[in-house]
Amino acid sequence: MPMTTVNVELDFHSAGQGLFATGELFLVPANKRAVFRWVYDCGSSAGRKDALKGSIDDYANRLDRDGEDVIDLVVISHFDRDHVNGLIDLLDRVRIRTLLLPLLSISTRIAVLLAEGDDADSNLASLLFEPASFLASNSRDGRGVAQIVLIPPSSGSSEGDPAGFDGGGAPSDDGVTYPIDPRSSEIIAANGLESNAEIEMRVAAERGVIRVMNCWEFVPYNDASVPSLEPGLSSQIELTAEKFKSTTDKQVRASLLIELKKIYENTYPTGEMRNRISLFVYGGPTSTWLKVNRFRETIVEQRSYSYSEIRRYTELALACGSDAVIYTGDGYLDTMESIRSLREYFGAHRMDRLCVFQVMHHGSKNNWFPGLADELSPAVSVFSSDPSHHHGHPHAEVLRDFWEFNSLQVDRKRCVKVFLYFEH
């Protein structure tokens, strides 16, 4: 029986103080072109998007050369500018089959808008409250988003595996399975959202797993642990937020936003609510492939950009036997409880395969727990940040923690590429 090799290429592109990560799945010798492509986050700090824009153009130009213009899956971890403000630039160049977003309540979306300091009629407000309509209005030349899948808050304490690890629904024509909650319409309506004629919006099944070609899986984990509100305050916020959602009058919306801002500021800092939101994603081989895996090799390259020339900076050939990636966005792993929840949700059989770990929030010590690197033990740890930015990421104590785990810096001039190989 002919042997099939799965090649996975993971790229962490130059984005400055932001994140733009992509991946491609190849089946060899059956397919010379990628059978599945994905993007995780696409943003950079306002005013310093030149590195990100260049990376998006380089990525799209490479797709053009291959005669391709489709990305199968785009994940936005949360709605901070430095993770989402390149999405429209990406849409100018490609078509997106599925966009994954965290499912947030109306009050949480208001908190995000306030924390970012955006106006009621801003692009961010439109993406938060009318994502389907906003993305449809920004689609040109046949490009756009085919469907939006919302990921509900995840529980890391329930027993067993996330649904779909050994099943979870019939695959679509392209061999991809998206387990969908049968109550999607009701959940979407209850959260003040709606589909439109051009973009379908659905809600993922709780603990659902996305499976690709029966050999690779994505496990989303929506860590949306925001501070709880007192019932009276929650009702007040929800009522005002509903008024905000139900009107398109800019002056009315601006007035309501001011009212909501006062409520939040009198309760707790807006950042406290906004910053707990982040959609983690695990990617790795399915159990079927792991059982018959005969060969593994991991190669890591760090490259630096010099004008139009790309120079290889370092190359690591790792005999690590691991072949999975975890993307974290700006997530928090700042307590043993949060680390345990993540471990329990993904399961030991996945966590033990961790090869590449994108360090949370550009390496901020506020999102980190001392000893986290030892707890996870990745083969490679990636920091995507701009060390010259005023935040000073990555922070020295986080960098020291991951130093023995092949820590690599991605910034305005450097990128990282990882090659994973395994056979069936």
QUINOR-V673669 format. One record per residue. N is the residue number from 1. RES is the residue in one small letter. PHI is phi as a letter, one per 30 degrees, with the letter a starting at -180 (NA if undefined). Layout:
# QUINOR-V673669
n->N res->RES phi->PHI
n->N res->RES phi->PHI
This chain:
# QUINOR-V673669
n->1 res->m phi->NA
n->2 res->p phi->d
n->3 res->m phi->d
n->4 res->t phi->c
n->5 res->t phi->c
n->6 res->v phi->c
n->7 res->n phi->c
n->8 res->v phi->b
n->9 res->e phi->c
n->10 res->l phi->c
n->11 res->d phi->b
n->12 res->f phi->c
n->13 res->h phi->d
n->14 res->s phi->d
n->15 res->a phi->b
n->16 res->g phi->i
n->17 res->q phi->d
n->18 res->g phi->a
n->19 res->l phi->a
n->20 res->f phi->b
n->21 res->a phi->c
n->22 res->t phi->b
n->23 res->g phi->b
n->24 res->e phi->b
n->25 res->l phi->c
n->26 res->f phi->c
n->27 res->l phi->c
n->28 res->v phi->c
n->29 res->p phi->c
n->30 res->a phi->d
n->31 res->n phi->b
n->32 res->k phi->d
n->33 res->r phi->c
n->34 res->a phi->d
n->35 res->v phi->c
n->36 res->f phi->a
n->37 res->r phi->b
n->38 res->w phi->b
n->39 res->v phi->b
n->40 res->y phi->c
n->41 res->d phi->i
n->42 res->c phi->a
n->43 res->g phi->a
n->44 res->s phi->a
n->45 res->s phi->e
n->46 res->a phi->e
n->47 res->g phi->i
n->48 res->r phi->b
n->49 res->k phi->c
n->50 res->d phi->d
n->51 res->a phi->d
n->52 res->l phi->d
n->53 res->k phi->e
n->54 res->g phi->d
n->55 res->s phi->d
n->56 res->i phi->d
n->57 res->d phi->d
n->58 res->d phi->d
n->59 res->y phi->d
n->60 res->a phi->d
n->61 res->n phi->d
n->62 res->r phi->d
n->63 res->l phi->d
n->64 res->d phi->e
n->65 res->r phi->d
n->66 res->d phi->d
n->67 res->g phi->i
n->68 res->e phi->b
n->69 res->d phi->b
n->70 res->v phi->c
n->71 res->i phi->c
n->72 res->d phi->d
n->73 res->l phi->b
n->74 res->v phi->b
n->75 res->v phi->c
n->76 res->i phi->c
n->77 res->s phi->d
n->78 res->h phi->a
n->79 res->f phi->c
n->80 res->d phi->d
n->81 res->r phi->e
n->82 res->d phi->d
n->83 res->h phi->b
n->84 res->v phi->b
n->85 res->n phi->d
n->86 res->g phi->c
n->87 res->l phi->d
n->88 res->i phi->d
n->89 res->d phi->d
n->90 res->l phi->d
n->91 res->l phi->d
n->92 res->d phi->d
n->93 res->r phi->c
n->94 res->v phi->b
n->95 res->r phi->c
n->96 res->i phi->c
n->97 res->r phi->d
n->98 res->t phi->b
n->99 res->l phi->c
n->100 res->l phi->c
n->101 res->l phi->b
n->102 res->p phi->d
n->103 res->l phi->d
n->104 res->l phi->b
n->105 res->s phi->d
n->106 res->i phi->e
n->107 res->s phi->d
n->108 res->t phi->d
n->109 res->r phi->d
n->110 res->i phi->d
n->111 res->a phi->d
n->112 res->v phi->d
n->113 res->l phi->d
n->114 res->l phi->d
n->115 res->a phi->d
n->116 res->e phi->d
n->117 res->g phi->i
n->118 res->d phi->d
n->119 res->d phi->d
n->120 res->a phi->d
n->121 res->d phi->c
n->122 res->s phi->d
n->123 res->n phi->d
n->124 res->l phi->d
n->125 res->a phi->d
n->126 res->s phi->d
n->127 res->l phi->d
n->128 res->l phi->d
n->129 res->f phi->c
n->130 res->e phi->b
n->131 res->p phi->e
n->132 res->a phi->d
n->133 res->s phi->d
n->134 res->f phi->d
n->135 res->l phi->d
n->136 res->a phi->d
n->137 res->s phi->d
n->138 res->n phi->c
n->139 res->s phi->c
n->140 res->r phi->b
n->141 res->d phi->h
n->142 res->g phi->i
n->143 res->r phi->c
n->144 res->g phi->l
n->145 res->v phi->c
n->146 res->a phi->d
n->147 res->q phi->b
n->148 res->i phi->c
n->149 res->v phi->c
n->150 res->l phi->c
n->151 res->i phi->c
n->152 res->p phi->d
n->153 res->p phi->e
n->154 res->s phi->c
n->155 res->s phi->c
n->156 res->g phi->c
n->157 res->s phi->c
n->158 res->s phi->d
n->159 res->e phi->d
n->160 res->g phi->i
n->161 res->d phi->c
n->162 res->p phi->e
n->163 res->a phi->e
n->164 res->g phi->j
n->165 res->f phi->d
n->166 res->d phi->b
n->167 res->g phi->l
n->168 res->g phi->j
n->169 res->g phi->j
n->170 res->a phi->d
n->171 res->p phi->d
n->172 res->s phi->d
n->173 res->d phi->d
n->174 res->d phi->c
n->175 res->g phi->i
n->176 res->v phi->c
n->177 res->t phi->c
n->178 res->y phi->c
n->179 res->p phi->d
n->180 res->i phi->c
n->181 res->d phi->d
n->182 res->p phi->d
n->183 res->r phi->c
n->184 res->s phi->e
n->185 res->s phi->e
n->186 res->e phi->d
n->187 res->i phi->d
n->188 res->i phi->d
n->189 res->a phi->d
n->190 res->a phi->d
n->191 res->n phi->c
n->192 res->g phi->i
n->193 res->l phi->c
n->194 res->e phi->a
n->195 res->s phi->d
n->196 res->n phi->b
n->197 res->a phi->d
n->198 res->e phi->c
n->199 res->i phi->b
n->200 res->e phi->d
n->201 res->m phi->c
n->202 res->r phi->b
n->203 res->v phi->c
n->204 res->a phi->d
n->205 res->a phi->d
n->206 res->e phi->d
n->207 res->r phi->h
n->208 res->g phi->d
n->209 res->v phi->b
n->210 res->i phi->c
n->211 res->r phi->c
n->212 res->v phi->c
n->213 res->m phi->h
n->214 res->n phi->i
n->215 res->c phi->b
n->216 res->w phi->b
n->217 res->e phi->b
n->218 res->f phi->c
n->219 res->v phi->c
n->220 res->p phi->d
n->221 res->y phi->b
n->222 res->n phi->c
n->223 res->d phi->d
n->224 res->a phi->c
n->225 res->s phi->d
n->226 res->v phi->c
n->227 res->p phi->e
n->228 res->s phi->d
n->229 res->l phi->c
n->230 res->e phi->d
n->231 res->p phi->e
n->232 res->g phi->d
n->233 res->l phi->d
n->234 res->s phi->e
n->235 res->s phi->d
n->236 res->q phi->d
n->237 res->i phi->d
n->238 res->e phi->d
n->239 res->l phi->d
n->240 res->t phi->d
n->241 res->a phi->d
n->242 res->e phi->d
n->243 res->k phi->d
n->244 res->f phi->d
n->245 res->k phi->d
n->246 res->s phi->d
n->247 res->t phi->c
n->248 res->t phi->c
n->249 res->d phi->d
n->250 res->k phi->d
n->251 res->q phi->d
n->252 res->v phi->d
n->253 res->r phi->d
n->254 res->a phi->d
n->255 res->s phi->d
n->256 res->l phi->d
n->257 res->l phi->d
n->258 res->i phi->d
n->259 res->e phi->d
n->260 res->l phi->d
n->261 res->k phi->d
n->262 res->k phi->d
n->263 res->i phi->d
n->264 res->y phi->d
n->265 res->e phi->d
n->266 res->n phi->d
n->267 res->t phi->c
n->268 res->y phi->a
n->269 res->p phi->e
n->270 res->t phi->d
n->271 res->g phi->d
n->272 res->e phi->d
n->273 res->m phi->d
n->274 res->r phi->d
n->275 res->n phi->d
n->276 res->r phi->d
n->277 res->i phi->d
n->278 res->s phi->a
n->279 res->l phi->c
n->280 res->f phi->d
n->281 res->v phi->b
n->282 res->y phi->c
n->283 res->g phi->b
n->284 res->g phi->a
n->285 res->p phi->d
n->286 res->t phi->d
n->287 res->s phi->d
n->288 res->t phi->e
n->289 res->w phi->d
n->290 res->l phi->d
n->291 res->k phi->d
n->292 res->v phi->c
n->293 res->n phi->d
n->294 res->r phi->c
n->295 res->f phi->a
n->296 res->r phi->b
n->297 res->e phi->a
n->298 res->t phi->b
n->299 res->i phi->b
n->300 res->v phi->b
n->301 res->e phi->b
n->302 res->q phi->c
n->303 res->r phi->b
n->304 res->s phi->b
n->305 res->y phi->d
n->306 res->s phi->b
n->307 res->y phi->h
n->308 res->s phi->c
n->309 res->e phi->c
n->310 res->i phi->c
n->311 res->r phi->c
n->312 res->r phi->d
n->313 res->y phi->c
n->314 res->t phi->b
n->315 res->e phi->b
n->316 res->l phi->c
n->317 res->a phi->c
n->318 res->l phi->c
n->319 res->a phi->c
n->320 res->c phi->c
n->321 res->g phi->i
n->322 res->s phi->c
n->323 res->d phi->a
n->324 res->a phi->b
n->325 res->v phi->b
n->326 res->i phi->b
n->327 res->y phi->c
n->328 res->t phi->b
n->329 res->g phi->h
n->330 res->d phi->c
n->331 res->g phi->d
n->332 res->y phi->c
n->333 res->l phi->b
n->334 res->d phi->c
n->335 res->t phi->b
n->336 res->m phi->d
n->337 res->e phi->d
n->338 res->s phi->d
n->339 res->i phi->d
n->340 res->r phi->d
n->341 res->s phi->d
n->342 res->l phi->d
n->343 res->r phi->e
n->344 res->e phi->d
n->345 res->y phi->d
n->346 res->f phi->d
n->347 res->g phi->j
n->348 res->a phi->d
n->349 res->h phi->d
n->350 res->r phi->d
n->351 res->m phi->d
n->352 res->d phi->d
n->353 res->r phi->c
n->354 res->l phi->d
n->355 res->c phi->c
n->356 res->v phi->c
n->357 res->f phi->b
n->358 res->q phi->d
n->359 res->v phi->d
n->360 res->m phi->d
n->361 res->h phi->h
n->362 res->h phi->i
n->363 res->g phi->j
n->364 res->s phi->d
n->365 res->k phi->d
n->366 res->n phi->d
n->367 res->n phi->c
n->368 res->w phi->b
n->369 res->f phi->c
n->370 res->p phi->e
n->371 res->g phi->i
n->372 res->l phi->e
n->373 res->a phi->e
n->374 res->d phi->d
n->375 res->e phi->d
n->376 res->l phi->c
n->377 res->s phi->h
n->378 res->p phi->d
n->379 res->a phi->d
n->380 res->v phi->b
n->381 res->s phi->b
n->382 res->v phi->c
n->383 res->f phi->c
n->384 res->s phi->c
n->385 res->s phi->a
n->386 res->d phi->c
n->387 res->p phi->e
n->388 res->s phi->d
n->389 res->h phi->d
n->390 res->h phi->d
n->391 res->h phi->d
n->392 res->g phi->i
n->393 res->h phi->d
n->394 res->p phi->d
n->395 res->h phi->d
n->396 res->a phi->e
n->397 res->e phi->d
n->398 res->v phi->d
n->399 res->l phi->d
n->400 res->r phi->d
n->401 res->d phi->d
n->402 res->f phi->c
n->403 res->w phi->e
n->404 res->e phi->d
n->405 res->f phi->c
n->406 res->n phi->h
n->407 res->s phi->d
n->408 res->l phi->b
n->409 res->q phi->c
n->410 res->v phi->c
n->411 res->d phi->b
n->412 res->r phi->d
n->413 res->k phi->b
n->414 res->r phi->c
n->415 res->c phi->b
n->416 res->v phi->b
n->417 res->k phi->b
n->418 res->v phi->b
n->419 res->f phi->c
n->420 res->l phi->c
n->421 res->y phi->b
n->422 res->f phi->a
n->423 res->e phi->b
n->424 res->h phi->c
